[in-house]
Amino acid sequence: MVFIFSDDHRYDYMGFHERAPDFIETPHLDRMRREGVHIANAFVGTSLCSPSRASILTGQHAHRHGVVDNQRRVPDTTHFFPETLQQNGYQTAFFGKWHMGRASAEPRRGFDHWAAFRGQGEYFDPTLNINGETQQFDGYNASVVTDRALQWLEGRESEDPFFMYLSHKNVHSPFRPHPDDEERYKDVEMPRPESMENTRQNYRMRPDWVQEQRYGWHGVEHMYHRGKEVFDQRLRNYAEALYSMDREIGRVLNHLEQNGMARNTLVVYMGDNGFMWGEHGLIDKRQMYAPSVRVPMLAWSPGTIEPGRRTEEMVQNIDVGPTILDIADADPQSQTDGRSFLPLLLDQETDWRDSILYEYYWEYNFPHTPTMFGLRTDEWKYVFYYGLWDLNELYNVQEDPEEMNNLIRARPELADSLRNRLFDRLEATGGLQIPLKRPRGPQFDERKLPDGSAQ
């Protein structure tokens, strides 16, 4: 089994996707779609790096595993599903970005082989911790970690089954493509969503904090405190860095095929969270809007998965661990909130979930996004903001996929029903205590004022 993880890749930026901009090129992800299954409604439980990574490895919501932001250490009692794989005869390996709990690159539990960089890492000439020894490599990060992964596969002498976790830095800011891909899209006009315009109509029935945030670190007027003038260039670099990573995914697929391993290997590709590119005047992630909370997800296993399928059931990152353990015929050793989606991959009948839970906790470092909880069904999305004198949100996601028409006041009985379901879910999983954490690191609280100056 191979799990390929990317960073900040939104769900619709794949060449085959019906909502993708025309210029987006992902030939190897497109191949996974043709030859495998597209999990079209994949979501994260928290749209933020560390909480999402912890949910992958534990099968738990953030309020249960405790990694609620990018500053928290993983509790020492946390059990990762690769530890269970080891105990069930699997050889395990990790490559790339860990970024969970603390910034060091030291080996973590559950992996027989380890090659990781510290924190966010660098796009070029990365330093990796290889099984406890620091080593610097020349070249592009995605290429370097893929090299290490393929070398490990080639050098395996064991006949034991394996689990390989390949975790890319791409496409995290500052969005640096491989040198061969620089300016690939220099002549392409970058798309700007209709909701990006600062108009009364776009912010009608929108919470006040959303319009305020467009002038801050994660808003289009002052994005990363550089201003709107960098928007097009940043988006070009994002798309180019995505193209660079896609090539490395192709190398993994080709290696498995050329070495006779493809028919006995499952490859799952997923993003750790989505990314806003101007929707509602926002960039980056954290919110429960669709581009932030939805992620790409593909599964490829020639001879096992029927090619060209698409499944619409709502899958979350908490389901990855239970699914891999199910394939290994191993039982989780700690309580999980997720469940195996193996029946969905095999197109088998199953009684699947009817809603997903979302949570995000206010961060000292990025104070412009509030604590929020949400529930999404196949038809509705309800978002509850904690500690704000502001509007909550209710959208019909089937009729209003752009989330432009907030029905929170038009459908009060429905909103109350969804709120009750949301809090029932939180209560059942121990999520009714808001975690208060000591502030760590700098605070990016600068905002742009109406006259163009910064505060």
C-alpha positions as CSV (number, residue, x, y, z in Angstrom):
1,M,0.0,0.0,0.0
2,V,1.2,3.5,-0.9
3,F,-0.4,6.6,0.5
4,I,0.6,9.8,-1.3
5,F,-0.2,13.0,0.6
6,S,0.0,16.6,-0.8
7,D,-0.3,20.0,0.9
8,D,-3.0,22.6,0.2
9,H,-4.3,20.9,-3.0
10,R,-7.9,21.9,-3.5
11,Y,-10.4,19.3,-4.8
12,D,-11.1,20.7,-8.2
13,Y,-7.6,21.5,-9.4
14,M,-7.1,18.3,-11.3
15,G,-7.1,18.3,-15.1
16,F,-10.0,15.8,-15.4
17,H,-12.3,17.6,-12.9
18,E,-15.4,19.2,-14.4
19,R,-14.8,22.4,-12.3
20,A,-11.0,22.7,-13.0
21,P,-9.7,25.8,-14.8
22,D,-8.9,24.9,-18.4
23,F,-5.2,25.4,-18.1
24,I,-4.7,23.0,-15.1
25,E,-2.6,20.0,-16.1
26,T,-2.3,16.9,-13.9
27,P,-1.7,14.0,-16.4
28,H,-0.7,11.4,-13.8
29,L,-3.6,12.2,-11.4
30,D,-5.8,12.0,-14.5
31,R,-4.3,8.5,-15.2
32,M,-5.3,7.5,-11.6
33,R,-8.8,8.7,-12.4
34,R,-9.0,6.7,-15.7
35,E,-7.5,3.5,-14.2
36,G,-8.9,3.8,-10.7
37,V,-11.7,5.4,-8.7
38,H,-12.3,9.1,-8.0
39,I,-13.7,9.7,-4.4
40,A,-15.5,12.8,-5.5
41,N,-16.7,13.9,-2.1
42,A,-13.6,13.8,0.1
43,F,-13.4,16.1,3.1
44,V,-11.1,16.9,6.0
45,G,-12.4,17.3,9.6
46,T,-10.2,20.4,10.1
47,S,-8.7,22.3,7.2
48,L,-5.2,22.8,8.6
49,C,-2.0,20.9,8.2
50,S,-1.2,19.4,11.6
51,P,-4.8,18.5,12.7
52,S,-5.4,16.9,9.3
53,R,-2.2,14.8,9.5
54,A,-3.0,13.7,13.0
55,S,-6.5,12.6,11.8
56,I,-5.0,10.6,9.0
57,L,-2.7,8.7,11.4
58,T,-5.2,8.2,14.2
59,G,-8.6,8.0,12.5
60,Q,-9.8,10.6,15.0
61,H,-11.3,14.0,15.0
62,A,-9.1,16.9,16.2
63,H,-10.9,17.3,19.5
64,R,-10.1,13.6,20.3
65,H,-6.5,13.4,19.2
66,G,-5.7,16.9,20.6
67,V,-3.6,18.3,17.7
68,V,-5.9,21.3,17.2
69,D,-3.4,23.6,15.5
70,N,0.0,23.7,13.9
71,Q,1.7,24.5,17.2
72,R,0.7,21.5,19.4
73,R,2.8,18.4,20.2
74,V,1.3,15.1,19.6
75,P,0.3,13.5,23.0
76,D,2.7,10.7,23.9
77,T,-0.2,8.3,24.3
78,T,-1.2,8.8,20.7
79,H,-1.3,5.6,18.6
80,F,-0.6,5.7,14.9
81,F,-2.1,3.1,12.6
82,P,1.3,2.2,11.0
83,E,2.3,0.9,14.5
84,T,-0.6,-1.6,14.1
85,L,0.6,-2.5,10.6
86,Q,4.1,-3.2,12.0
87,Q,2.6,-5.6,14.5
88,N,0.8,-7.3,11.7
89,G,3.8,-8.1,9.6
90,Y,4.0,-5.0,7.4
91,Q,7.2,-3.2,6.6
92,T,6.6,0.6,6.9
93,A,8.3,3.7,5.6
94,F,7.7,7.5,5.7
95,F,9.1,10.1,3.3
96,G,8.7,13.9,3.3
97,K,6.7,16.3,5.3
98,W,5.6,15.3,8.8
99,H,4.7,18.7,10.3
100,M,2.7,17.5,13.2
101,G,3.3,18.2,16.9
102,R,6.7,19.8,16.7
103,A,9.1,21.1,14.1
104,S,11.8,18.5,14.4
105,A,12.5,15.9,11.8
106,E,13.3,13.1,14.2
107,P,11.9,9.6,13.4
108,R,8.4,8.9,14.8
109,R,6.7,5.7,16.0
110,G,5.3,3.3,13.5
111,F,7.9,3.5,10.7
112,D,10.7,1.1,10.0
113,H,12.3,3.5,7.6
114,W,12.3,7.3,8.0
115,A,13.2,10.2,5.7
116,A,11.7,13.5,6.7
117,F,12.5,17.2,6.6
118,R,11.9,19.7,9.5
119,G,8.6,21.6,9.6
120,Q,7.5,23.1,6.3
121,G,10.9,22.3,4.7
122,E,12.4,24.0,1.7
123,Y,11.4,23.6,-2.0
124,F,15.1,23.3,-3.0
125,D,18.1,21.4,-1.6
126,P,16.2,19.9,1.4
127,T,17.9,18.6,4.5
128,L,16.4,15.2,5.5
129,N,16.6,13.1,8.7
130,I,17.4,9.6,7.4
131,N,16.7,7.2,10.3
132,G,18.2,9.6,12.8
133,E,21.1,10.9,10.7
134,T,20.9,14.4,9.0
135,Q,21.7,14.6,5.3
136,Q,21.4,17.4,2.8
137,F,20.4,16.7,-0.8
138,D,20.6,18.8,-3.9
139,G,17.5,19.3,-6.1
140,Y,13.8,19.9,-6.0
141,N,12.1,18.7,-2.8
142,A,9.4,16.6,-4.5
143,S,12.0,14.9,-6.6
144,V,14.3,14.3,-3.7
145,V,11.7,12.6,-1.5
146,T,10.4,10.6,-4.4
147,D,13.9,9.4,-5.2
148,R,14.3,8.3,-1.6
149,A,10.9,6.4,-1.7
150,L,11.7,4.6,-4.9
151,Q,15.2,3.7,-3.7
152,W,13.6,2.2,-0.6
153,L,11.2,0.1,-2.8
154,E,14.1,-1.1,-5.0
155,G,16.2,-2.0,-2.0
156,R,13.6,-4.0,-0.1
157,E,14.8,-7.5,0.6
158,S,11.8,-8.5,2.7
159,E,8.9,-10.5,1.3
160,D,6.6,-8.9,3.8
161,P,3.9,-6.6,2.6
162,F,4.7,-2.9,2.8
163,F,3.0,0.4,3.6
164,M,4.7,3.5,2.2
165,Y,3.7,7.1,3.2
166,L,4.9,9.6,0.7
167,S,4.2,13.2,2.0
168,H,4.9,16.1,-0.4
169,K,5.5,19.7,0.5
170,N,3.8,20.8,-2.7
171,V,1.7,22.8,-3.1
172,H,2.2,24.8,0.1
173,S,3.1,28.5,-0.1
174,P,5.4,30.0,-1.3
175,F,4.5,27.8,-4.3
176,R,7.8,27.1,-6.1
177,P,7.7,24.9,-9.2
178,H,10.5,22.7,-10.5
179,P,12.9,24.9,-12.6
180,D,11.7,23.0,-15.8
181,D,8.1,24.2,-15.0
182,E,8.8,27.8,-14.2
183,E,6.6,30.2,-16.2
184,R,4.7,27.3,-17.8
185,Y,1.5,29.4,-17.3
186,K,3.0,32.8,-17.7
187,D,0.7,33.7,-20.6
188,V,-2.5,32.3,-19.1
189,E,-5.0,34.6,-17.6
190,M,-5.7,33.5,-14.1
191,P,-9.3,32.8,-13.1
192,R,-11.0,34.9,-10.5
193,P,-14.2,33.6,-9.0
194,E,-17.3,35.8,-9.1
195,S,-17.6,35.9,-5.3
196,M,-14.1,37.5,-5.1
197,E,-15.6,40.9,-6.0
198,N,-16.1,43.3,-3.1
199,T,-19.7,44.0,-3.8
200,R,-22.8,44.3,-1.5
201,Q,-24.4,41.3,-3.3
202,N,-21.4,39.0,-2.6
203,Y,-21.5,39.9,1.1
204,R,-25.2,39.9,1.6
205,M,-26.1,37.5,4.5
206,R,-22.4,36.7,4.9
207,P,-20.8,36.8,8.4
208,D,-19.0,40.1,9.1
209,W,-15.7,38.3,9.8
210,V,-15.5,37.1,6.2
211,Q,-15.5,40.6,4.7
212,E,-13.1,41.8,7.4
213,Q,-10.7,39.0,6.6
214,R,-10.3,40.0,2.9
215,Y,-8.1,42.9,4.3
216,G,-5.9,40.6,6.4
217,W,-3.2,37.9,6.0
218,H,-5.7,35.4,4.4
219,G,-7.6,37.9,2.3
220,V,-7.2,39.0,-1.3
221,E,-6.6,42.7,-0.5
222,H,-3.6,42.0,1.7
223,M,-2.7,38.3,1.0
224,Y,0.2,37.3,3.1
225,H,0.6,41.1,3.6
226,R,1.7,41.5,0.0
227,G,-1.5,42.8,-1.4
228,K,-3.8,41.9,-4.3
229,E,-1.2,42.6,-6.9
230,V,0.5,39.3,-6.2
231,F,-2.7,37.2,-6.6
232,D,-2.2,36.2,-10.2
233,Q,1.5,35.4,-9.8
234,R,0.9,33.3,-6.7
235,L,-1.9,31.3,-8.5
236,R,0.4,30.7,-11.5
237,N,3.1,29.4,-9.2
238,Y,0.6,27.2,-7.4
239,A,-0.5,25.6,-10.6
240,E,3.1,25.2,-11.8
241,A,4.1,23.6,-8.5
242,L,1.1,21.3,-8.8
243,Y,2.3,20.2,-12.2
244,S,5.8,19.5,-10.8
245,M,4.4,17.3,-8.1
246,D,2.1,15.4,-10.5
247,R,5.2,14.3,-12.4
248,E,6.6,12.7,-9.2
249,I,3.3,10.9,-8.7
250,G,3.7,9.5,-12.2
251,R,7.2,8.2,-11.3
252,V,5.7,6.2,-8.4
253,L,3.0,4.7,-10.7
254,N,5.5,3.8,-13.4
255,H,7.9,2.2,-10.9
256,L,5.2,0.0,-9.5
257,E,4.1,-1.0,-13.1
258,Q,7.6,-1.6,-14.5
259,N,8.5,-3.7,-11.5
260,G,5.5,-5.9,-11.6
261,M,4.0,-4.5,-8.4
262,A,1.0,-2.6,-9.6
263,R,-1.5,-5.4,-9.6
264,N,-0.8,-6.2,-5.9
265,T,-0.5,-2.6,-4.7
266,L,-3.1,0.0,-3.7
267,V,-2.1,3.7,-4.2
268,V,-4.2,6.3,-2.5
269,Y,-3.7,10.0,-3.3
270,M,-5.1,12.7,-1.1
271,G,-4.6,16.4,-0.1
272,D,-4.2,17.4,3.5
273,N,-6.7,20.3,3.1
274,G,-8.1,22.5,0.3
275,F,-7.3,26.0,-0.6
276,M,-9.3,29.2,-1.3
277,W,-8.3,31.1,-4.4
278,G,-10.4,34.3,-4.0
279,E,-13.8,32.8,-3.1
280,H,-15.6,35.3,-0.9
281,G,-12.5,37.4,-1.0
282,L,-10.4,34.8,0.9
283,I,-7.2,32.8,0.3
284,D,-5.7,29.8,2.1
285,K,-7.8,27.5,4.2
286,R,-9.4,27.0,7.7
287,Q,-12.9,28.0,6.7
288,M,-15.7,25.4,6.0
289,Y,-16.3,26.8,2.5
290,A,-16.1,24.1,-0.1
291,P,-12.7,24.9,-1.6
292,S,-11.1,24.8,1.9
293,V,-12.7,21.7,3.3
294,R,-13.0,19.5,0.2
295,V,-9.8,17.7,-1.0
296,P,-8.8,15.6,-4.0
297,M,-8.8,11.8,-3.4
298,L,-8.1,9.0,-5.9
299,A,-7.4,5.3,-5.5
300,W,-5.5,3.1,-8.0
301,S,-5.0,-0.6,-8.0
302,P,-5.1,-2.3,-11.4
303,G,-6.8,-5.6,-11.3
304,T,-8.6,-4.9,-8.1
305,I,-10.3,-1.6,-8.6
306,E,-12.7,-1.3,-11.5
307,P,-11.2,1.5,-13.7
308,G,-13.0,4.8,-14.4
309,R,-15.4,4.7,-11.5
310,R,-16.5,7.6,-9.4
311,T,-18.1,7.4,-5.9
312,E,-20.2,10.2,-4.5
313,E,-20.3,9.1,-0.8
314,M,-18.7,11.5,1.7
315,V,-15.3,10.2,2.8
316,Q,-13.1,12.0,5.4
317,N,-9.5,12.0,6.3
318,I,-10.4,10.1,9.5
319,D,-11.3,7.1,7.2
320,V,-7.9,6.6,5.8
321,G,-6.4,4.7,8.7
322,P,-9.4,2.4,9.2
323,T,-9.4,1.6,5.5
324,I,-5.7,0.6,5.4
325,L,-6.1,-1.5,8.5
326,D,-9.1,-3.2,7.0
327,I,-7.1,-4.1,3.9
328,A,-4.4,-5.5,6.2
329,D,-7.0,-7.4,8.1
330,A,-5.9,-5.7,11.3
331,D,-8.0,-4.1,14.1
332,P,-7.5,-0.6,15.3
333,Q,-5.8,-0.5,18.7
334,S,-7.4,2.8,19.8
335,Q,-10.8,4.3,19.4
336,T,-11.4,5.8,16.0
337,D,-14.1,8.1,14.6
338,G,-13.6,7.0,11.0
339,R,-14.5,3.9,9.2
340,S,-13.2,1.8,6.3
341,F,-14.2,2.9,2.8
342,L,-12.9,-0.3,1.2
343,P,-16.4,-1.3,0.2
344,L,-16.7,2.0,-1.8
345,L,-13.4,1.2,-3.6
346,L,-14.7,-2.2,-4.5
347,D,-18.1,-1.0,-5.5
348,Q,-19.8,-3.1,-2.8
349,E,-23.1,-2.3,-1.1
350,T,-22.6,-0.6,2.3
351,D,-24.6,1.5,4.8
352,W,-22.5,4.7,4.6
353,R,-22.7,7.9,6.7
354,D,-25.2,10.6,6.0
355,S,-23.2,13.5,7.3
356,I,-19.7,14.7,8.2
357,L,-18.4,16.8,11.1
358,Y,-16.1,19.8,10.8
359,E,-14.2,21.7,13.5
360,Y,-11.7,24.5,13.5
361,Y,-10.3,26.3,16.6
362,W,-9.2,29.9,16.7
363,E,-5.4,30.3,16.4
364,Y,-3.4,33.0,18.1
365,N,-1.1,33.2,15.1
366,F,-3.9,33.8,12.6
367,P,-6.6,35.6,14.6
368,H,-8.9,36.5,11.7
369,T,-10.6,33.1,11.4
370,P,-13.0,32.2,14.3
371,T,-13.7,28.9,16.0
372,M,-16.3,27.1,14.0
373,F,-18.1,23.8,13.9
374,G,-20.1,22.4,11.0
375,L,-22.2,19.6,9.8
376,R,-22.6,18.7,6.1
377,T,-25.1,16.3,4.6
378,D,-25.6,15.4,0.9
379,E,-27.9,18.4,0.6
380,W,-27.1,20.9,3.4
381,K,-24.2,22.5,5.1
382,Y,-24.6,24.2,8.5
383,V,-21.8,26.2,10.1
384,F,-21.9,27.4,13.7
385,Y,-19.5,30.1,14.9
386,Y,-18.5,30.0,18.5
387,G,-18.1,33.2,20.5
388,L,-19.1,35.6,17.8
389,W,-22.0,38.0,17.6
390,D,-22.4,37.3,14.0
391,L,-24.4,35.2,11.5
392,N,-24.1,31.4,11.3
393,E,-24.4,29.9,7.8
394,L,-26.7,27.4,6.0
395,Y,-26.4,26.4,2.4
396,N,-28.1,24.0,0.0
397,V,-24.9,22.5,-1.4
398,Q,-26.8,20.8,-4.3
399,E,-28.6,23.9,-5.6
400,D,-26.0,26.5,-4.5
401,P,-22.5,24.9,-4.8
402,E,-20.8,28.3,-4.8
403,E,-22.3,28.9,-1.3
404,M,-23.7,32.3,-2.2
405,N,-27.2,32.2,-0.7
406,N,-27.1,31.9,3.1
407,L,-30.5,30.5,4.2
408,I,-29.9,30.8,8.0
409,R,-32.8,33.1,8.5
410,A,-35.0,31.8,5.7
411,R,-34.9,28.2,7.1
412,P,-34.7,28.5,10.9
413,E,-36.3,25.1,11.7
414,L,-33.9,23.3,9.4
415,A,-31.0,25.3,10.9
416,D,-32.1,24.3,14.4
417,S,-32.4,20.7,13.4
418,L,-28.9,20.6,11.9
419,R,-27.4,22.4,14.9
420,N,-28.9,19.8,17.2
421,R,-27.4,17.0,15.1
422,L,-24.1,18.8,15.1
423,F,-23.9,19.1,18.9
424,D,-25.2,15.6,19.3
425,R,-22.2,14.4,17.3
426,L,-19.8,16.6,19.2
427,E,-21.2,15.4,22.5
428,A,-21.0,11.7,21.5
429,T,-17.3,12.0,20.6
430,G,-16.2,14.2,23.5
431,G,-16.0,17.4,21.6
432,L,-17.9,19.9,23.8
433,Q,-14.8,21.4,25.5
434,I,-13.1,24.2,23.6
435,P,-9.3,23.7,23.9
436,L,-7.5,26.7,25.3
437,K,-3.9,26.8,24.3
438,R,-1.0,29.0,25.4
439,P,0.0,31.4,22.5
440,R,3.1,30.4,20.6
441,G,5.0,32.1,17.8
442,P,4.2,35.4,16.0
443,Q,0.8,36.8,15.3
444,F,0.0,37.9,11.8
445,D,-2.7,40.4,12.7
446,E,-1.8,43.2,10.3
447,R,-4.8,44.5,8.2
448,K,-5.2,46.8,5.3
449,L,-7.3,49.9,5.9
450,P,-9.7,51.5,3.4
451,D,-7.2,54.2,2.5
452,G,-4.7,51.5,1.4
453,S,-2.5,51.9,4.4
454,A,-1.7,49.0,6.8
455,Q,-2.6,48.8,10.5
